[in-house]
């Protein structure tokens, strides 16, 4: 099962890459830019087919993909008569939309994956069904039995046990009226919850059964939105803290320090965690699928944020260049001068090279750490 989880993760990762590049592709085509290639993978071409002006295909190394938009720099040559279709000739707004479309695709995919948990797959939660009645408890004395379903408390219908059960904790020992469904028959039981020193709250003495629930479309959308926003904030926090976690990662890799599950994790580590989740015997089938989907959704949201960092060669770096072009154009207009030529990103190649080297070193370090001292969720 773990191997299946790892394979599923790799497929999900490649699918995410495809959606990222599809975002660039669709928006570039929408604005009339020339797109000559759309490939999954890098290296030697395995298969391809040309439709119109675009070659679609698969390459040997399944480590990403790319969409080639022609005319990204002033030095790029365009086919005769198509110079106006170069990326560099587009307005700054169109450039920003095309460049940001990759991350937008990740955000949309992350949201849809989380939405699928609430709407289709279902999530494990406490239900109003009683799995167990504690001995010598208020519930036992009042006549509650395992198998009962609590359908209302003081006349308030029970729709979400995790929320509605707070009436018990907040009762301050007052009598509550419970409507129970037992063997298809409705009965009424009254009971006064007792204060529990260990729990530090009023309790009835029942153990709620776990079950799988699904929400309606609107509620699922709302829940997915909140979860996506939470993951977005956590991704931003992780990126801000990234420089401080690199030394920790070095110690965890080469000095036998225990690996922090909340620390940096690479693709290899994420794949192993996915395999662990899918192969876990502590989780039921639904929980395994939910955990896997949430991992992939989290990865998409993190990659979407990371890709917006204003450093080349990331999309965010190219967006920063486009914004700088517009600022320069604004100052030129204020001085009543012609619009300056676009910034040639080739001039920034040394900076790009340094960033690529640093990211490469971090990637290698993560791969080594994920192999010799892997992260475990103890699932």
N, C-alpha and C positions, 0 to 999 in steps of 0.2 A: 504493500500500500504506500510506503514511503517513496518508492521509486515512481509510482503513479503520481504522487503529489509533486515531485520534482519535475516530472515531464509536463504536468499540467501547468506548473509555474512558468516553465520555459515557453510553452505555447502562449500563455497569457501575456508574458513579457513581449514576445514577438508581435502579438496582436496589438498590444499597447503602442509599440513602435510604429506599426502600420497605421494606426489611427492618428498618431502624431504627424507622420508624413502626409497622411491624407488631408489633414487640416491645412498644411502648407499648399498641397496640390490643388485642392478645391478653391481656396481663396485666390491663389495665383492665377488659375484659369479664369475665375470669375472676373478678375481685373485685366484680362487679356495678356498676361505675361506668358512668355514662351517656356514651357516645361518639357525638357527633352528626355528625362529619365525618372522612373519611379521604381526603386529596387528595394527588396528586403534582403538584408545581409550585405557583406562586403567581400572584396577579393575577386576570385575568378567567377566569371559568369557561368551559371549552370543551365539556366533556361531563360529565354526572354521572347517577347512578342511585341511587335510595333503596331500601335493603333494611332492613326493620324500622325502627329508630330512627336508622340511620346512612346518611348520604349519601356515596357513593363517587364519585370523579371525577378529572378532569385539568384543570389550569389552564394558562394561556398561557405563563408563564415557567418553563422547566424548570431551576430553580435550587434544587431541594430538594423538600420536601413537609411535610405536617403531619398530625397526628391530634388532633382537638379533643376533649379530655376535659372535660366540663362540671363547673363548681364548683371551679375551680382556686384561687379566692380567696373569702374570706367575702362579698364584695360581688356575686359572680356569682349571677344569678337562676336557679333551677331550676324545671322544670315542677311544677305543684301535685301533691303526693303523692309526689314523687321526691326530696325534699330529702336523704334519707339516702343517695342514690346519688352525691352530690357528692364529688369528689376530696378536698376539704378535710375531709370527715367520716370518711374512712377512717383506719385505724390507721397509725401511723408506719411500721410494717414493710411494710404493703401499699403505702404511698406510695413507699417506697424501692425496692421490687421493680418497681413500674410505671415509676418514673423511671430506674432502672438497666437496664431491659429494652432500651432503645435501644442503649446501649453493648455490652450482652451480645450483641445480635444482630450487631454489628460483629465482636466477637471470634469468635463462632461461624462467621460467614461467612469471616473471615480464615483460621481454622483449616481449614475445609473446602476452601478454595481451595488452600492449601498441601498439604493431604492429597491433593488431586486430582493434583498434580504428581508426588508419589511413587507413588501407586497407579494412576493411569490415564494421564496424559499421558506420564510418564517424564522422566528427566533425563539430561543428557549426562555421561558419566563415563569414566574410563579402564577398559579391559577387559583381560583376560589374553591377548588376541590380539595377536600381534607385527606391527606395521605396517612396521617397518624394523629392520635389524640394522646397527649402526655398523661401518664398516671398521676393521680392525686392533684389534678389541675382543675381550674375553674370550668374548662370545657368538659372534662370528664364528669364532674359533678352535675353540670347542667344538662348532660345527655347528648352531647355531640358524639358522632361516630365516624370512623374512617369510611370514606366513600361519600359522605355528605357533600353537597355543593351549596356554598353560601351565596344566595342570589340577591340579598339586600341586607343593609344594616341601617336600622332606624328608618326604614322606608326608602333609603337611598339605594338605587340599583347598583350592584357591583359590576363594573365594566372592566376595571383594571385593578387586580388584587394588590399589586405593589403600591398603588396610590390609595385605593379605597380602604385598605387595611390600616391606614394611619388613623382612622377613626377609633380603632381599638387602642392604639398607643396614646392617643390624645384624650381618652375618655375620663381620665383622672378617677377611675374606679366607679363611674356612674353606670347604672343599668343600661344595657344596650339590647335592642330587639333585633334578633336575627331571623330572617326568612330562609329556610333550608329546603333544598330539594333532595328527598331521600326515596330512592326506588320509584321515581316518577311521581311522588306525592309531596306536596308542599306542607311544611310544618313550621311552627313558630317556637323559637327557644329564646328565653331571656337570660342574660348573664352579665355579671359585673366583673370586668377584667381586673386582675390583681397586679400590684406593682412587683416587678422582679428586680432584685438588687443587682444581679449579674448583668442583665440586659439593660438596666437603667431606664426602664419604661414599663408601661402597663401591657400585660400580655393575657391571652386567652388560654393558651396551652394547646394550640393545634399546629401541625406542620403542614404547610400548603404543598400540594403536589406540583411538580414541574410539568410543563406542557409547551407545545409549539403554537405560537400565535402569529397571525398575519393581519396587517392593517389594510384599511381601504386606500384608494388612490391618493386622496388628499392628505390623509394622515401619514402615509408612507412618504409622500413628497416632502412634507414638513419635517419628519424625522430624518430623512436623508439629507435635507438641507442643513439641519442642525449638526448632524454627524460630520458632514463634509466641512462645515465651517470650523468645527473643533479640530479636525485633522489638519486643516489648513493652518490654523494658529499653531498647532504643535509642530508642523513642518517648519514654519518660520522660526520658532524657538530653537529647533534642532540646528537649523542653518546658522543662526546667530552664535550658537554655542559650539559650532563645528571646530573652529581653531583651538578651543580649549580641550577638545576631546581627542585630538590627534596624539598628543603625548601619552594620554591614557591608553589609546589603542596600541601605541608602540610598546608600552609596558605589558599590556595584555598579550601581545604577540610574542615578545622575546624574553620577558622576565617572569613568565608563569603567573601573572596576576589574573584573578578570576574575571572572566568576561562579563561585562555589564550588558544585560538584555536591552537596556535603554540607551546603549552607546551606539557607535557607528557600526553599521552592518552593510556588507557588499552584496552583490548579486548572488554570489555563491552561498553566502549565509542566509539570504532571503529564501533561496531555493531549498536549502536544508530545513529551515523553519517551516516552510510550506509542506515539505515531505513529512516532517514530524507531526504537523497538525492533521494531515490527511490520514496518517497511519496510527494516530493515537487511539489507544484502547480505552482511555478515560472519557472520550467524547463519543456521543452517538453520531449516527450518520448525518443528521441535520446539523449538528454543532460543528462537525468537521467541515462540511461544505460552507457554512456560515463563516467560520474562521478563515478558510482559504480565500473566500470572496473578499473579506475585510482586509486581508493582507495585500491582495492585489489592488484593491481600491486605495489603500494607504500608500502603496508604492506609486500609483499613478498621480495622486495628489502631491506627494513629495517631489517626484520628478518634474511635475508641472511647475512647482514653485522654484525648484533648483534651476530649471532651464530659463527662468526669467531673471536670473542674476545678471547684472549689467557688466559682464565680462566676456570678452571674446575667447573662444569661438562659439559660446552659447548664443541662443536666439536673443536673450536679453542684452547681450553685448552689441549685436547688430541693431537692436531697437534703440539702444543708447546712442549709437552712431546716427541713426535716422533722426532722433530727437535733437542731437547736436547740430545736424544739418539744418533743421528748421529754426533753431535758435540763431544760427549764423545768418540765415535768410532774413529773419526778423530784424536783426541789427542792420543788415544791408538795406532793407526797405526804409528803416528809420533814417539812414544816412543818404537815402535816395540814390543808392547804388544798385547795379545789377546783382541778381542772385548769384552767390558764389558757386563754384563747381562742387559737386558732392564729395564728401570725404572718401578717399580711397582706402578701404580697409586693408589693402596690401601694405600700406605704409605702417600699419599697426602690427605687422607680422611678428616682430620681435616680442611684443607684449603677449600676443596670442601664443607664441611658442613657449613662453615661460609658463603661462596658464596650463597649456596642454601637458607640459612636463610635470607640473605640480599635481594635476589631476591624475596623470599616469602613475606617479609615485604613490598617491593615496589609493588608487585602484589596486595596485600590486600589493600594498600593505594590507588592504582589506581582504584580498584573495588569500594571502598567507595566513592572516588571522582566522579567517573563516574555515581554513583547512586544519590548522594545527590547534586552534583553541576556539571551536565553534560556539555560537550562541545557542542556548537551549531554553525553551519555554516550559520545560517539564510537563508537557501535555501527556 
